[in-house]
Amino acid sequence: MSDLPGDAADPPPIGERADADPTREESLARLLGGGRAAVEGSVPPVGFLVGWLASDGDLTASVVWSLAASAVVLVLSVVQRRTARAVLIGMLATAVAAMIAQQTGEARNFFLVQLLSNAASALAWIVSIAVRWPFLGLIVGGLIGTRTRWRRDPGLLRAYSRASWVWVAQYVVRVAVFTVLWWLDEATWLAIMRVALTYPLIIACVAISGWVLFASIPRGHPGIRAPQVPLG
């Protein structure tokens, strides 16, 4: 089928999708930068886990490993001329977490920042859905240039809201697992689960929320790049 506008077939009746439906051609993973962000987000916790296991639970050594791994990602980002903001934030969070653990004298408290940040993220996403400004819509709208026009499209607003609940679930899963392990003072398992619930969970979240997003768009809708704003 040609991509030229003049060769396009007649549009399908309202309520039916075309074979080349744009809502099916999109990929949330591609819009969010593919798997690179998830991989880079996994590097610091993997570094911490390696350091933790190699040093038999030495917090200082583990933090050094984590920061060193983050520094490698930072250098690669600079060389490739990509934004390094997320890496810098991750390094800062690691340093703060290490300070908390050192001050309290408990290795498990290194994971308090991770636990609390996930709890705060879950709450923030829930509030965004409740006030009809779902974060996923803000993120995707900013990336594809529709900004906030999707809010005036009832179909897209509903789709972004439904898909945002998947992101809430991601944070809730982490909070539940981290809370139990923190309460049991299982620092080693906290390090392991921090890794397990980074890359795999992010990939699953993006895949599932993408499916929910596009499956929730009404039939016959032109897709997320073309919000249908009512006249008047």
Buried (B, 14 or more C-beta within 10 A) or exposed (E): EEEEEEEEEEEEEEEEBBEEBBBBEBEBBEBBEEBEBBBBBBBBBBBBBBBBBEBEBBBEBBBBBBBEBBBEBBEBBEEEEBEBEBBEEBBEBBBEBBBBBBEEEBBBBBBBBBBEBBBEBBEEBBEBBEEEBBBBBBBBBEEBEBEEBBBEBEBBBBBBBBBBBBBBBBBBBBBEBBBEBBEEEBBBBBBBBBBBBBBEBBBBBBBBBBEBBBEBBBBBBBBBBBBBEEEE
